[in-house]
Amino acid sequence: MGERHGDIANGKLQSAWEKITRTPFSAPYAGMYKHLIKLPGDIGLPEPNTTTGKLEPLALWGFDERGSYNAVCGWLQQLGVRWYLPGELGEVLPALKTIPLPKVDKIERPDFAMRRINFRFGTVGKDTSLWAMRLGLRDPFGIQIAHGMASMTGRDEVFAAPP
């Protein structure tokens, strides 16, 4: 189904949802496209797209687990790196003459299943998204908060249908 706002605005997402579910309920998670951030082209994917032959920007989704990325950020924190605020102003980088590369075979299990600050990657920009990822924050996929259910059930078609 649609991953962009255009598919929501033109009704394509809702039509596809109704075809699949055969219900008048609004498509859940219609705002998922807001959880996607595309990094600038110079931070893109290392290989060109096989169809177009062009380099594409790296897209990161707020629901990704990012295991390797989390491991690198955790290792940098052990070296003394800190991210107090988004952007360069909030970074603290220690002065190191050498960087140790220990052999590590470790599995981390966070104390909290949800480690979130309520914002969407695609709406806050690159610096804030990277800051959140460096802290290990993530959104659990599938959580409906606040007005999410109202947008799903608050349609005229739902109220017109028999219970």
Buried (B, 14 or more C-beta within 10 A) or exposed (E): BBBEBEBBEEEBBBBBBBEEEEEBBBBBBBBBBBBBBBBEEEEBEEEEEEEEEEBEBBBBBBBBEBEEBBEEBBBBBEEEBEBEEBEEEEBEEEEEEEEEEEEEEEEEEEEEEEBBEEBBBBEBBBBBBBBBBBBBBBBEEEEEEEEBEEBBEEBEEBEEEEE
